[in-house]
Amino acid sequence: MHKGTITVPTTRHMHLVGITSEVQSQISQTGIEEGICYLFNPHTTAGLTINEGADPDVCTDIIKGLREIVPLDYPFKHMEGNSPSHIMASLMGASLTIMVSSNMLQLGTWQAIYFCEFDGPRTRNIHWQLLASD
């Protein structure tokens, strides 16, 4: 089993940061041909998702859509004032599981992995683990 951490600096309050190349780089360095890559986000105001990587407007639209679903000005009780960020993170989820074959992430043609920042800017960490097939 191989594991590590990817550091993701974010620059805006809410945005999606593509991390596919960083994850693939870590997988490539292991030399493992077949297995499962598990990604875990240990932050409560950020998430992980897989979505289209070809058109950057998709990321913008996802943030806009989430802002429509989760009102930023609702009178939430959480004292830190970042309840919308917690809700958006819950909607996205904290982990991803991706198959690895021939030492490559098995993403679809248009798919990319995104770290979803909802309470930035910050420096975040994503933990990864690669479980090799027998």
N, C-alpha and C positions, 0 to 999 in steps of 0.2 A: 504494500500500500504506500502510495506517495501522497504527500499533502503539502500545503503552503498557504500563503496569504498574498492577495493582490491588493495594493493600496490604490484607492481611487480618490483623487482630489476633485472636489466639485466647485464650480465657479458661480452658480446661480442658486436662488432659493428653491426653484423647482425645475428639474430637467432630467432627461435621460442621457446617460453616458454609455457609449458603446464600449464593451470590454471583451468582445470576441477575440481580437488578436492577442490580448494579454493572456486570456485563458488558454487559447491554442498554443501560445508560446510555452506556457508552463507544462501543458500536456506533451508537447514535442520533446521537451527536455527529459521527460521520464523514460522515453524509449518504449513505453508500453504500447503494444499494437492493438489490443482488444480490451475493452472494459467499460466502466461506467464512471463518468465525471459527475461529482456532486458539488454544487456550489451553495454556500450558506452565507447569508447576510445577517450579522449580529446586531443590527441597528433597528430601532422601533419606529423610526420616521423615514425609512427608506425601504426599497424593495428590489426585486429582481424580476425580469421578464424576458421572454424571447418574442421578437416581433420582426417586422420588415426592416432590413438594413440598407435598402437601396435608395429610398427617398427620405431625406431628413424631415420632411413635412409630417411624416407619420408620427415621429416623436413629439413634435409640436402639437399635433392633433390629439395625441394621447393625454398630454398634460391639460390641454383645453377641455377635453371631455371629462377628465377627472375633476376639474374645477367646476364643471357644471353639475356633476353628480354630488360632489361634496362642497357645500357652501362654505366659503371662507369667512363669512361674516355671521354665521349662526352663533347664538350665545352659548357656546360650549362651556362646561364647568372646569375642565382641566386648567390648572392655574398657569402653566407655562405658555398658554396661548397657541400651541401647535397641534391641537386636536385634529384639524384637517389633515395634517401630515401623518398622524398615527392611523387615521382611517384609510388614507390612500395607500399607505404601506401594507395595511391588512388586505386591501383589495388586490394588490400585486402579489403579495406573498414573500416569504423570506428565503426560499430555496428553489433550486432547479436541479434536475437530473437529466444528463445528456449522454447518449451512447457515444462510445469511441470505437472506431474501426480503422485499421491501417494507420494508427497513431493520429487520427484526425477526428475532431468533433463531427458528429453526424447531424449537422444542421441542414435544413432545406436550402434550396438555391437562394431564396430571398431572406432567410432568417439570420438574425444577429442577436447576441446576448446584450442586455442592457441593465446597468445599475440605475435605479430610479431614485433620484434625490428629491425629497419633498420638504426638507428643512435645512437647506444649505445657506451659504457655502460652508463646506466642512471637508475634512480629510477622513475618508471612510475605509474600511477593510472588508474584503470578501475572502472567506476561507474556502479552499477547494480541497477535494480529496479524490484521488483516482483509484478505483478498485479494479484490479486486473481480472480478466476472465481466466478460468483454468484451461 
